[in-house]
Amino acid sequence: MNSDELPSFDPRCPMSTFPVQIGGRWTAMILQCLARRPCRFGELRRHLAPISAKVLSETLRSMEEDDYLTRIEREDRTTSYQLTAHGRSFIPLIHAVRSWANAQSQTSREGTSPAQVAAIQDGRS
């Protein structure tokens, strides 16, 4: 394959599962919260406002099924959530995406378009 040729799509490619793995709107933000320390449901809900209790509950349940987090039930009947090794493996990616989003947000506030930023980074300006 020459350098101008586009690669063929292979549905078995691990990258094709990425959107499914990272999930919906709240998954990355929950991962980011739990990267710091285990949290209880109410604490996550306050931090992630305006998420509803129903959506948070469904998302946490899904993330537990996907082995991103573990639900810890204590003797005093409190429950908290903490990341598994698999969940922690996403943290560098979450940080990279956050840095990129912050840079894009700052450039748009400064009047520099993302295309201009890309040109500058590629040395085309």
DSSP file with accessible surface (Angstrom, degrees, kcal/mol):
  #  RESIDUE AA STRUCTURE BP1 BP2  ACC     N-H-->O    O-->H-N    N-H-->O    O-->H-N    TCO  KAPPA ALPHA  PHI   PSI    X-CA   Y-CA   Z-CA
    1    1 A M              0   0  157      0, 0.0     2,-0.1     0, 0.0     0, 0.0   0.000 360.0 360.0 360.0 128.1    0.0    0.0    0.0
    2    2 A N    >   -     0   0   99      1,-0.1     3,-1.5     4,-0.1     0, 0.0  -0.391 360.0-102.8 -81.6 167.4    1.5    3.4   -0.9
    3    3 A S  T 3  S+     0   0  122      1,-0.3    -1,-0.1    -2,-0.1     0, 0.0   0.703 119.3  53.6 -67.1 -19.2    1.3    6.3    1.5
    4    4 A D  T 3  S+     0   0  144      2,-0.1     2,-0.3     0, 0.0    -1,-0.3   0.585  87.7  98.7 -89.2 -10.9   -1.6    8.0   -0.4
    5    5 A E  S <  S-     0   0  107     -3,-1.5     0, 0.0     1,-0.1     0, 0.0  -0.589  75.1-125.5 -82.0 135.3   -3.8    4.9   -0.3
    6    6 A L        -     0   0  143     -2,-0.3    -2,-0.1     1,-0.1    -4,-0.1  -0.550  29.4-109.2 -76.1 143.6   -6.5    4.8    2.4
    7    7 A P        -     0   0   97      0, 0.0     2,-0.2     0, 0.0    -1,-0.1  -0.371  33.7-108.9 -70.7 151.9   -6.5    1.7    4.6
    8    8 A S        -     0   0  113      1,-0.1     2,-0.4    -2,-0.1     0, 0.0  -0.541  33.2-111.5 -77.1 147.0   -9.2   -0.8    4.2
    9    9 A F        -     0   0  160     -2,-0.2    -1,-0.1     2,-0.0     3,-0.0  -0.650  30.5-169.5 -80.9 130.3  -11.8   -1.0    7.0
   10   10 A D    >   -     0   0   59     -2,-0.4     3,-2.4     1,-0.1     6,-0.2  -0.967  15.5-153.8-120.2 113.1  -11.6   -4.2    9.0
   11   11 A P  T 3  S+     0   0   92      0, 0.0    -1,-0.1     0, 0.0    -2,-0.0   0.708  96.2  61.4 -62.2 -15.0  -14.6   -4.7   11.4
   12   12 A R  T 3  S+     0   0  203      4,-0.0     5,-0.1    -3,-0.0    -3,-0.0   0.538  76.7 119.8 -85.8  -4.2  -12.3   -6.9   13.6
   13   13 A C    X   -     0   0   48     -3,-2.4     3,-1.6     1,-0.1     4,-0.5  -0.369  69.5-132.8 -62.1 132.1  -10.0   -3.9   14.2
   14   14 A P  G >  S+     0   0  109      0, 0.0     3,-1.3     0, 0.0     4,-0.4   0.824 104.3  63.7 -57.4 -29.8   -9.8   -3.1   17.9
   15   15 A M  G >  S+     0   0  135      1,-0.3     3,-1.1     2,-0.2    -2,-0.1   0.789  89.7  67.5 -66.0 -24.9  -10.3    0.7   17.0
   16   16 A S  G <  S+     0   0   45     -3,-1.6     4,-0.3     1,-0.2    -1,-0.3   0.747 100.0  50.0 -69.3 -18.2  -13.8   -0.1   15.7
   17   17 A T  G <> S+     0   0   58     -3,-1.3     4,-2.5    -4,-0.5     3,-0.3   0.551  84.0  94.3 -93.4  -7.2  -14.9   -1.0   19.2
   18   18 A F  H <> S+     0   0   65     -3,-1.1     4,-2.5    -4,-0.4     5,-0.3   0.912  81.7  50.6 -55.1 -49.6  -13.6    2.2   20.8
   19   19 A P  H  > S+     0   0   84      0, 0.0     4,-1.1     0, 0.0    -1,-0.2   0.896 113.6  47.2 -58.6 -35.0  -16.8    4.2   20.7
   20   20 A V  H  4 S+     0   0  117     -3,-0.3    -2,-0.2    -4,-0.3    -3,-0.1   0.914 111.7  51.1 -70.2 -40.6  -18.7    1.3   22.3
   21   21 A Q  H  < S+     0   0   76     -4,-2.5    -1,-0.2     1,-0.2    -3,-0.2   0.903 110.1  46.5 -65.8 -42.3  -16.0    0.9   25.0
   22   22 A I  H  < S-     0   0   29     -4,-2.5    -1,-0.2    -5,-0.2     6,-0.2   0.749  99.1-166.8 -78.7 -18.2  -16.0    4.5   26.1
   23   23 A G     <  -     0   0   39     -4,-1.1    -1,-0.2    -5,-0.3    -2,-0.1  -0.316  25.4 -20.0  79.7-152.4  -19.7    4.6   26.2
   24   24 A G  S >> S-     0   0   56     -4,-0.1     4,-0.6    -2,-0.1     3,-0.6   0.145  83.7 -62.4 -87.9-160.0  -22.1    7.5   26.4
   25   25 A R  T 34 S+     0   0  179      1,-0.2     4,-0.3     2,-0.1     3,-0.1   0.782 127.5  38.2 -58.1 -35.9  -22.0   11.1   27.5
   26   26 A W  T 3> S+     0   0   27      1,-0.1     4,-2.5     2,-0.1     5,-0.2   0.633  90.0  86.5 -99.1 -15.1  -21.1   10.5   31.1
   27   27 A T  H <> S+     0   0   10     -3,-0.6     4,-2.7     1,-0.2     5,-0.2   0.920  91.7  46.0 -56.9 -49.8  -18.6    7.5   31.1
   28   28 A A  H  X S+     0   0   31     -4,-0.6     4,-2.3     1,-0.2    -1,-0.2   0.898 113.7  49.7 -62.8 -37.6  -15.5    9.6   30.5
   29   29 A M  H  > S+     0   0   72     -4,-0.3     4,-2.2     2,-0.2    -1,-0.2   0.889 110.9  49.0 -71.0 -35.3  -16.5   12.1   33.2
   30   30 A I  H  X S+     0   0    0     -4,-2.5     4,-2.7     2,-0.2     5,-0.2   0.929 110.7  51.2 -66.9 -43.1  -17.2    9.3   35.7
   31   31 A L  H  X S+     0   0    0     -4,-2.7     4,-1.2    -5,-0.2    -2,-0.2   0.925 109.7  50.5 -57.4 -43.8  -13.8    7.7   34.9
   32   32 A Q  H  X S+     0   0   38     -4,-2.3     4,-0.6     1,-0.2    -1,-0.2   0.902 111.0  48.1 -64.1 -41.3  -12.1   11.0   35.5
   33   33 A C  H >X S+     0   0   13     -4,-2.2     3,-1.1     1,-0.2     4,-0.8   0.941 113.6  46.4 -62.8 -47.1  -13.9   11.5   38.9
   34   34 A L  H 3< S+     0   0    7     -4,-2.7    49,-0.5     1,-0.2    -1,-0.2   0.642  95.7  75.5 -75.0 -12.8  -13.0    8.0   40.0
   35   35 A A  H 3< S+     0   0   44     -4,-1.2    -1,-0.2    -5,-0.2    -2,-0.2   0.817  97.2  48.9 -65.8 -28.6   -9.4    8.3   38.9
   36   36 A R  H << S-     0   0  194     -3,-1.1    -1,-0.2    -4,-0.6    -2,-0.2   0.903 130.4 -44.6 -76.8 -44.1   -8.8   10.5   41.9
   37   37 A R  S  < S-     0   0  132     -4,-0.8    -1,-0.3    44,-0.1    44,-0.1  -0.958  72.2 -65.0-175.3 165.3  -10.3    8.2   44.5
   38   38 A P        -     0   0   52      0, 0.0     2,-0.3     0, 0.0    44,-0.2  -0.335  54.6-164.0 -62.3 147.9  -13.4    6.0   45.2
   39   39 A C  E     -A   81   0A  10     42,-2.0    42,-2.8     4,-0.0     2,-0.2  -0.974  16.5-122.5-136.2 152.6  -16.6    8.0   45.4
   40   40 A R  E  >  -A   80   0A 128     -2,-0.3     4,-2.3    40,-0.3     5,-0.2  -0.478  35.4-105.4 -87.6 162.6  -20.1    7.4   46.7
   41   41 A F  H  > S+     0   0   62     38,-0.6     4,-2.7     1,-0.2     5,-0.2   0.921 118.7  48.1 -54.7 -51.4  -23.2    7.8   44.5
   42   42 A G  H  > S+     0   0   31      1,-0.2     4,-2.4     2,-0.2    -1,-0.2   0.870 110.0  52.8 -61.8 -36.7  -24.3   11.1   45.9
   43   43 A E  H  > S+     0   0   52      2,-0.2     4,-2.2     1,-0.2    -1,-0.2   0.925 110.8  46.6 -64.9 -44.1  -20.9   12.6   45.6
   44   44 A L  H  X S+     0   0    2     -4,-2.3     4,-2.4     1,-0.2    -2,-0.2   0.928 111.4  52.3 -62.4 -43.7  -20.7   11.6   41.9
   45   45 A R  H  < S+     0   0  110     -4,-2.7     6,-0.2     1,-0.2    -2,-0.2   0.908 110.5  46.7 -62.1 -42.3  -24.1   13.0   41.3
   46   46 A R  H >< S+     0   0  182     -4,-2.4     3,-1.0     1,-0.2    -1,-0.2   0.922 114.9  47.0 -64.5 -41.8  -23.3   16.4   42.9
   47   47 A H  H 3< S+     0   0  137     -4,-2.2    -2,-0.2     1,-0.2    -1,-0.2   0.831 115.9  44.6 -69.4 -31.8  -20.0   16.6   40.9
   48   48 A L  T >< S-     0   0    8     -4,-2.4     3,-1.8    -5,-0.2    -1,-0.2   0.191  91.8-177.3-101.0  16.1  -21.7   15.6   37.6
   49   49 A A  T <   +     0   0   74     -3,-1.0     3,-0.1     1,-0.3    -3,-0.1  -0.245  63.3  41.7 -50.5 131.5  -24.7   17.9   37.9
   50   50 A P  T 3  S+     0   0  110      0, 0.0    -1,-0.3     0, 0.0    -4,-0.1  -0.802  87.1 115.1-103.7  29.4  -27.0   18.0   35.9
   51   51 A I    <   -     0   0    5     -3,-1.8     2,-0.2    -6,-0.2    -3,-0.1  -0.343  64.2-126.9 -62.8 139.8  -26.9   14.2   35.6
   52   52 A S     >  -     0   0   49      1,-0.1     4,-2.6    -3,-0.1     5,-0.2  -0.502  16.3-116.6 -83.6 158.7  -30.1   12.5   36.8
   53   53 A A  H  > S+     0   0   37      1,-0.2     4,-2.7     2,-0.2     5,-0.2   0.897 116.0  53.2 -60.0 -39.5  -30.0    9.8   39.5
   54   54 A K  H  > S+     0   0  144      2,-0.2     4,-2.6     1,-0.2    -1,-0.2   0.937 111.0  44.3 -63.2 -47.7  -31.5    7.4   36.9
   55   55 A V  H  > S+     0   0   50      2,-0.2     4,-2.7     1,-0.2     5,-0.2   0.921 114.6  49.4 -66.0 -42.1  -28.9    8.1   34.3
   56   56 A L  H  X S+     0   0    0     -4,-2.6     4,-2.9     2,-0.2     5,-0.2   0.943 112.0  48.6 -62.5 -45.1  -26.0    7.9   36.8
   57   57 A S  H  X S+     0   0   39     -4,-2.7     4,-2.4    -5,-0.2    -2,-0.2   0.929 113.7  46.1 -60.3 -46.4  -27.3    4.6   38.2
   58   58 A E  H  X S+     0   0   89     -4,-2.6     4,-2.4    -5,-0.2    -1,-0.2   0.904 114.0  48.6 -63.5 -41.7  -27.7    3.1   34.7
   59   59 A T  H  X S+     0   0   24     -4,-2.7     4,-2.7     2,-0.2    -2,-0.2   0.927 111.8  48.2 -67.3 -43.2  -24.2    4.3   33.7
   60   60 A L  H  X S+     0   0    1     -4,-2.9     4,-2.3    -5,-0.2    -2,-0.2   0.918 111.9  50.4 -62.9 -41.9  -22.6    3.0   36.8
   61   61 A R  H  X S+     0   0  130     -4,-2.4     4,-2.4    -5,-0.2    -2,-0.2   0.938 112.4  46.7 -61.5 -44.3  -24.3   -0.4   36.4
   62   62 A S  H  X S+     0   0   54     -4,-2.4     4,-1.9     1,-0.2    -2,-0.2   0.909 111.6  50.9 -64.1 -41.4  -23.1   -0.5   32.7
   63   63 A M  H  <>S+     0   0    1     -4,-2.7     5,-3.0     2,-0.2     6,-0.8   0.860 109.5  51.1 -67.0 -33.1  -19.6    0.5   33.7
   64   64 A E  H ><5S+     0   0   79     -4,-2.3     3,-1.6     3,-0.2    -2,-0.2   0.926 109.0  50.4 -67.9 -42.8  -19.5   -2.3   36.3
   65   65 A E  H 3<5S+     0   0  146     -4,-2.4    -2,-0.2     1,-0.3    -1,-0.2   0.850 110.3  50.6 -62.2 -33.4  -20.7   -4.8   33.8
   66   66 A D  T 3<5S-     0   0   76     -4,-1.9    -1,-0.3    -5,-0.2    -2,-0.2   0.347 117.4-115.4 -86.9   5.3  -17.9   -3.7   31.4
   67   67 A D  T < 5S+     0   0   90     -3,-1.6    20,-0.5     2,-0.2    19,-0.3   0.794  80.9 123.1  65.8  32.9  -15.3   -4.0   34.3
   68   68 A Y  S   <S+     0   0    5     -5,-3.0    16,-1.8     1,-0.2     2,-0.3   0.749  77.7  11.3 -87.6 -29.5  -14.5   -0.3   34.5
   69   69 A L  E     -B   83   0A   2     -6,-0.8     2,-0.4    14,-0.3    14,-0.2  -0.953  64.8-133.1-145.8 164.8  -15.4    0.0   38.1
   70   70 A T  E     -B   82   0A  58     12,-3.1    12,-2.2    -2,-0.3     2,-0.5  -0.962  18.1-135.6-120.6 138.5  -16.2   -2.0   41.2
   71   71 A R  E     -B   81   0A 102     -2,-0.4     2,-0.6    10,-0.2    10,-0.2  -0.835  20.2-158.3 -93.2 125.3  -19.1   -1.4   43.5
   72   72 A I  E     -B   80   0A  43      8,-3.4     8,-2.3    -2,-0.5     2,-0.5  -0.925   5.2-166.3-111.4 116.6  -18.0   -1.6   47.2
   73   73 A E  E     -B   79   0A 134     -2,-0.6     6,-0.2     6,-0.2     2,-0.2  -0.911  12.4-157.2-103.2 125.5  -20.7   -2.3   49.8
   74   74 A R    >   -     0   0  115      4,-2.9     3,-1.7    -2,-0.5    -2,-0.0  -0.522  30.1-107.3 -98.7 166.9  -19.5   -1.7   53.4
   75   75 A E  T 3  S+     0   0  203      1,-0.3    -1,-0.1    -2,-0.2    -2,-0.0   0.803 118.1  62.1 -62.1 -30.4  -20.9   -3.0   56.6
   76   76 A D  T 3  S-     0   0  109      2,-0.1    -1,-0.3     1,-0.1     3,-0.1   0.281 120.4-109.4 -81.5  14.1  -22.4    0.4   57.5
   77   77 A R  S <  S+     0   0  230     -3,-1.7     2,-0.3     1,-0.3    -2,-0.1   0.623  76.4 133.6  69.4  15.9  -24.6    0.0   54.4
   78   78 A T        -     0   0   22    -38,-0.0    -4,-2.9     2,-0.0     2,-0.4  -0.691  41.2-153.0 -91.1 153.1  -22.7    2.7   52.4
   79   79 A T  E     + B   0  73A  29     -2,-0.3   -38,-0.6    -6,-0.2     2,-0.3  -0.980  15.4 174.5-126.8 137.6  -21.7    2.0   48.8
   80   80 A S  E     -AB  40  72A   3     -8,-2.3    -8,-3.4    -2,-0.4     2,-0.4  -0.891  20.8-132.9-135.1 169.4  -18.9    3.5   46.9
   81   81 A Y  E     +AB  39  71A  20    -42,-2.8   -42,-2.0    -2,-0.3     2,-0.3  -0.962  20.6 178.8-125.0 139.9  -17.4    3.0   43.5
   82   82 A Q  E     - B   0  70A  79    -12,-2.2   -12,-3.1    -2,-0.4     2,-0.1  -0.982  32.1-100.8-139.7 153.6  -13.7    2.6   42.5
   83   83 A L  E     - B   0  69A   8    -49,-0.5   -14,-0.3    -2,-0.3     2,-0.1  -0.413  28.3-141.5 -71.6 145.8  -11.9    2.0   39.2
   84   84 A T     >  -     0   0   16    -16,-1.8     4,-2.7    -2,-0.1     5,-0.2  -0.407  37.6 -95.0 -88.1 176.2  -10.7   -1.5   38.2
   85   85 A A  H  > S+     0   0   68      1,-0.2     4,-1.5     2,-0.2   -17,-0.1   0.907 129.7  52.7 -60.2 -39.0   -7.4   -1.9   36.5
   86   86 A H  H  4 S+     0   0   70    -19,-0.3     4,-0.5     1,-0.2    -1,-0.2   0.926 109.8  47.6 -63.7 -43.5   -9.3   -1.9   33.2
   87   87 A G  H >4 S+     0   0    0    -20,-0.5     3,-1.4     1,-0.2     4,-0.4   0.915 109.6  53.1 -63.2 -41.5  -11.0    1.4   34.1
   88   88 A R  H >< S+     0   0  136     -4,-2.7     3,-1.4     1,-0.3    -1,-0.2   0.805  95.4  69.9 -65.1 -25.8   -7.7    2.9   35.1
   89   89 A S  T 3< S+     0   0   75     -4,-1.5     4,-0.4     1,-0.3    -1,-0.3   0.735  95.1  55.6 -65.5 -18.7   -6.2    2.0   31.7
   90   90 A F  T <> S+     0   0   13     -3,-1.4     4,-2.6    -4,-0.5    -1,-0.3   0.645  83.9  86.9 -84.0 -15.6   -8.5    4.6   30.1
   91   91 A I  H <> S+     0   0   23     -3,-1.4     4,-2.8    -4,-0.4     5,-0.2   0.908  85.4  50.4 -60.2 -45.6   -7.2    7.5   32.3
   92   92 A P  H  > S+     0   0   92      0, 0.0     4,-2.2     0, 0.0    -1,-0.2   0.918 113.3  48.3 -58.8 -37.0   -4.2    8.5   30.1
   93   93 A L  H  > S+     0   0   70     -4,-0.4     4,-2.6    -3,-0.2     5,-0.2   0.928 110.4  50.6 -67.5 -42.2   -6.6    8.6   27.1
   94   94 A I  H  X S+     0   0   13     -4,-2.6     4,-2.6     1,-0.2    -1,-0.2   0.923 111.0  49.2 -61.3 -43.0   -9.1   10.7   29.0
   95   95 A H  H  X S+     0   0   91     -4,-2.8     4,-2.4    -5,-0.2    -1,-0.2   0.901 110.9  50.1 -64.1 -40.0   -6.4   13.1   30.0
   96   96 A A  H  X S+     0   0   59     -4,-2.2     4,-2.3    -5,-0.2    -2,-0.2   0.928 112.3  46.4 -64.8 -43.8   -5.2   13.4   26.4
   97   97 A V  H  X S+     0   0   80     -4,-2.6     4,-2.9     1,-0.2    -2,-0.2   0.913 111.9  51.9 -65.9 -39.5   -8.7   14.1   25.1
   98   98 A R  H  X S+     0   0  111     -4,-2.6     4,-2.8    -5,-0.2    -2,-0.2   0.925 109.7  48.9 -63.1 -43.2   -9.3   16.6   27.8
   99   99 A S  H  X S+     0   0   78     -4,-2.4     4,-2.3     2,-0.2    -1,-0.2   0.924 112.6  48.4 -61.2 -43.6   -6.0   18.4   26.9
  100  100 A W  H  X S+     0   0  159     -4,-2.3     4,-2.6     2,-0.2    -2,-0.2   0.938 112.2  48.3 -62.0 -45.9   -7.0   18.5   23.3
  101  101 A A  H  X S+     0   0   42     -4,-2.9     4,-2.6     1,-0.2    -2,-0.2   0.903 111.1  50.8 -63.4 -40.4  -10.5   19.8   24.1
  102  102 A N  H  X S+     0   0   92     -4,-2.8     4,-2.5     2,-0.2    -1,-0.2   0.914 110.9  48.7 -63.2 -41.2   -9.1   22.5   26.3
  103  103 A A  H  X S+     0   0   44     -4,-2.3     4,-2.5     2,-0.2    -2,-0.2   0.919 112.3  48.5 -65.0 -40.9   -6.7   23.6   23.6
  104  104 A Q  H  X S+     0   0   34     -4,-2.6     4,-2.0     1,-0.2    -2,-0.2   0.911 111.9  49.6 -65.8 -39.8   -9.5   23.6   21.0
  105  105 A S  H  X S+     0   0   50     -4,-2.6     4,-1.8    -5,-0.2    -2,-0.2   0.920 111.5  48.3 -64.9 -42.6  -11.7   25.6   23.4
  106  106 A Q  H  X S+     0   0   96     -4,-2.5     4,-1.8     1,-0.2    -2,-0.2   0.921 110.2  51.0 -66.5 -41.6   -9.0   28.2   24.1
  107  107 A T  H  <>S+     0   0   19     -4,-2.5     5,-2.8     1,-0.2     4,-0.4   0.898 109.2  50.6 -65.7 -35.6   -8.2   28.6   20.4
  108  108 A S  H ><5S+     0   0   76     -4,-2.0     3,-0.7     1,-0.2    -1,-0.2   0.872 109.6  50.9 -70.7 -32.8  -11.8   29.3   19.5
  109  109 A R  H 3<5S+     0   0  172     -4,-1.8    -1,-0.2     1,-0.2    -2,-0.2   0.834 110.9  49.5 -68.6 -30.4  -12.0   31.9   22.3
  110  110 A E  T 3<5S-     0   0  121     -4,-1.8    -1,-0.2     2,-0.2    -2,-0.2   0.466 120.8-108.8 -87.2  -3.1   -8.9   33.6   20.9
  111  111 A G  T < 5S+     0   0   64     -3,-0.7     2,-0.5    -4,-0.4    -3,-0.2   0.599  77.6 129.7  88.0  10.2  -10.3   33.6   17.4
  112  112 A T      < -     0   0   39     -5,-2.8    -1,-0.3    -6,-0.2    -2,-0.2  -0.879  53.3-135.2 -99.2 126.1   -8.0   30.9   16.0
  113  113 A S     >  -     0   0   45     -2,-0.5     4,-2.3     1,-0.1     3,-0.2  -0.395  19.9-114.6 -76.8 156.2   -9.8   28.2   14.2
  114  114 A P  H  > S+     0   0   72      0, 0.0     4,-2.6     0, 0.0     5,-0.2   0.874 118.9  56.0 -56.3 -34.2   -9.0   24.5   14.7
  115  115 A A  H  > S+     0   0   70      1,-0.2     4,-2.3     2,-0.2     5,-0.1   0.903 107.1  48.7 -65.7 -39.0   -7.8   24.4   11.1
  116  116 A Q  H  > S+     0   0  103     -3,-0.2     4,-2.4     2,-0.2    -1,-0.2   0.908 111.0  50.3 -66.2 -40.3   -5.4   27.3   11.8
  117  117 A V  H  X S+     0   0   14     -4,-2.3     4,-2.8     2,-0.2    -2,-0.2   0.935 110.6  49.4 -62.5 -44.3   -4.1   25.5   14.9
  118  118 A A  H  X S+     0   0   34     -4,-2.6     4,-2.3     1,-0.2    -2,-0.2   0.907 110.3  51.0 -61.9 -40.8   -3.5   22.3   12.9
  119  119 A A  H  <>S+     0   0   21     -4,-2.3     5,-3.0     2,-0.2     6,-0.7   0.917 111.2  47.9 -63.4 -41.5   -1.7   24.2   10.2
  120  120 A I  H ><5S+     0   0   98     -4,-2.4     3,-1.1     1,-0.2    -2,-0.2   0.942 112.8  48.0 -64.1 -44.5    0.6   25.8   12.8
  121  121 A Q  H 3<5S+     0   0  144     -4,-2.8    -1,-0.2     1,-0.3    -2,-0.2   0.844 112.8  48.9 -66.7 -31.3    1.2   22.5   14.5
  122  122 A D  T 3<5S-     0   0  107     -4,-2.3    -1,-0.3    -5,-0.2    -2,-0.2   0.463 115.7-115.8 -85.6  -2.6    2.0   20.9   11.1
  123  123 A G  T < 5S+     0   0   62     -3,-1.1    -3,-0.2    -4,-0.5    -2,-0.1   0.725  79.6 124.1  76.0  25.0    4.3   23.8   10.1
  124  124 A R      <       0   0  157     -5,-3.0    -4,-0.2    -6,-0.2    -5,-0.1   0.458 360.0 360.0 -94.9  -3.0    2.2   25.0    7.2
  125  125 A S              0   0  122     -6,-0.7    -9,-0.0    -5,-0.1     0, 0.0  -0.523 360.0 360.0 -92.5 360.0    1.7   28.6    8.3
